[in-house]
């Protein structure tokens, strides 16, 4: 079995004095990070956490979160990353389902967890003297490093198995696409309990690159971090990027940014055009928990000629479009199917969902053009079938967002006795006197086919979003 070096230990050997993490209050070198990690790892070991122990972590973005992650890797424990926005019942289910023995938190004031779980509050643990323990200097590549639960759009959520090879391969494929410069600084504003945020923690150690932590993902906070730390790379979702570009319009506040990685679904054309006008290079990406972050990213030289594309599969990965068991022709919409060393082998305790062929059927819809570039259309679960026609909500949302008064839009299907389902739009306006429903419907009329035009458009104060700010379309109907 092949071995992979312990990410942080190897980085400390190579460049111990480089800055690893920056926050509003401190900067920490890789050597200083290691010193904190080794102390905590010994404490965990003294409390009974061993190689192979399943340990859940329920924490928000912080230096302590990163120390916990590396400390558990030093021991060889398997980490289960829990979403801090879950209810106690949801947390209880994931603790039991993942066979966790410990739960590590930063705040336990109101926690209600199963009795068999040992609760460890990182801020209340007694410091113990560091002594030798069996540090994992290398990792078996197929060993499970982390588990993350999918959002569970149908049925109970599933725990994705992520190996050390998956995480290593993801970081290597990403840097081969994005490149690495001596002054690179990556802003981490995505939650680290999701793969987009966690993958950057590993990239920091593997690349020897400083990351900047922020607990908030709002435009003002991100702009301030970019200016203070000369951030060169940031990962955001559509809404956050749109807010940020609107905030900095007419300034050079983002001039240090050489790559804004945009995930979370198809990007509206007006957003990409705005970014281009402000000289902010947007790298549309496509990925998921099962691919340990990106699986496809648009290379910079195609930023304009392939506007709206998520690019090609990263180095060492493959991507196809399939429907009914066959490979689709260029331009034909089907399910996106991926393969690569960063792709998970399956789900914990669910062998029936694990794909022995190594191909992952993503559940997302898309097509490749004549040149092989991927265009993500929508989630299969969000697809609206109306009178036999396929309607993709993202396409309608893009049209609504192109209206100068609309700053957010979500579209989903509503049951209809004649057509099966019809599209309904939900929008947020920046104007105190927004256009009427009829005006917006008329605005759509010249831009999309008649069957795609929303039958209703409803103004709302906010749209349902998950912890990474992605739109949760299935919850839109609660506004009706």
C-alpha positions, 0 to 999 in steps of 0.5 A, a space after each residue: 500500500 502506498 504512503 502519503 506524507 503527513 501534510 503538516 509534518 512535511 511542510 514543517 520540515 521544508 519551510 517551518 518559518 512561513 506563515 501558515 494562518 492569518 486572522 484579525 488578531 494573529 499570524 502563525 507559522 507552520 512551526 508554531 502551528 505544529 507546536 500547538 497541534 502536537 500538544 493537543 494531539 497528546 491531550 487527545 491521546 491521553 483522553 483515549 483517542 487512538 489510531 482509527 477512532 471515529 471523532 466528530 468535530 462540530 466547530 466553526 472556522 477558527 485557528 482552533 478548528 485547524 489545530 483540531 484537524 491536524 491533531 487528529 490526523 497526527 493520531 490517525 483518527 477518522 474525522 467526521 465534520 459536522 455542520 454547525 447549523 444542524 439541529 440536535 436531532 440531526 447531529 445525534 443521527 450523524 454521531 450514531 450513524 458514523 459510529 463516533 466515540 467522541 464529539 469535539 466542540 468549541 461551545 457546549 452550552 446547549 448541546 444534547 447528544 447521545 449518552 454514549 458519546 464523550 463530549 470534549 470542549 476545546 476551550 475547557 480541556 485541561 492542558 497536560 504535559 506533552 509526551 511521546 505518542 505514536 505520531 502518524 508520519 505517513 498515511 496509508 493512501 486508502 485510509 479514511 481521513 474524513 467523512 462528511 455528510 451529504 445534504 440529504 435531498 432525499 432520505 437520510 444524509 449519507 457519509 462520504 468516505 474521503 481518503 488521504 489519497 483523495 485529499 492529496 490528489 485534489 490539492 495536486 490537481 488544483 495547483 496544476 490548474 491554478 498554478 502557485 505563486 510565492 505571494 499567494 494568499 488564499 482567503 477561506 470564507 467557506 465553512 471548513 466543515 464543508 469540503 470547499 473550506 477544508 480542502 484549502 486547509 490541506 492545500 495550505 500545508 501541501 503548498 506552503 501557502 498562507 491562508 486567511 481565516 474569516 468567520 463571515 462570508 459577507 462582502 464587506 468582511 471579504 473586501 477588508 480581508 483582501 485589502 489587509 492581507 493582499 489576498 490573491 485567491 478566494 473561493 466563493 459562491 454566486 451570491 457572495 461574489 455578486 455582493 462583493 463586485 457590487 460593493 467594490 464597483 468603481 474601485 481597485 479594491 480587488 486588484 490583488 485577486 488573481 483568481 476568484 473560484 466560483 462554485 455552487 452551480 451555474 453562474 449567471 451571465 450578468 455576474 461574469 460580465 460584471 467581474 470581467 468589467 472589474 478585471 476580476 478573473 473568475 474561475 468557474 469550478 464544478 465539484 462536490 463532497 464526493 470529489 473532495 472539492 473541484 473536479 473541473 475548473 475553467 483554465 484562465 485562457 478560456 475565461 472569455 471564449 468559454 464564458 459560462 463554462 466550468 471548464 474541463 476535468 482537472 489533471 488526472 480526472 475524466 468527465 463524461 455526459 451520460 443518459 440511459 447508459 450511453 455517452 451523449 453527443 456534444 451539446 446534448 444534456 445528460 448526467 455528469 459522470 466523473 472519475 479520478 483519484 480525488 473521487 470517493 469510493 462510496 459512503 459509510 455503511 452503504 455499499 449499495 451506493 458505492 460504485 465499483 466501476 470508480 465512476 461517480 454518477 453525480 446527479 447533476 445535469 450538463 453538457 460538453 461542447 464541441 471542444 470538450 468544455 463542461 457547461 453545468 445546467 442544473 441539479 437533476 433533483 431541481 429539474 422542472 418537467 412541464 408538459 414533457 419539456 425539461 426546464 432548468 431553474 438556473 437558466 430562468 434565474 440568470 434571466 431574472 438576475 439580468 434585470 437591473 432591479 433584481 439582486 437575487 433570484 430562485 426558481 422551482 417547480 409548482 404542481 400544476 394539473 395541466 402541465 405537471 409542474 410550472 416554474 415559479 420565481 422568487 426574487 429580491 429587489 434592491 429597489 424600494 419600488 420594484 417592478 411588478 410581477 407582470 413587468 418581470 414576466 414581460 421582461 422574460 418573454 423576449 429572452 426565453 421560451 414561453 414554457 420557461 417563463 415563470 407563471 408567478 413571480 413573488 418578492 421575498 426578503 431572503 432566499 433559503 440557503 445552506 451553510 455554504 450560501 448555496 440556494 436550496 430550491 426545494 425550500 422555495 415553495 414555503 413562500 407560496 
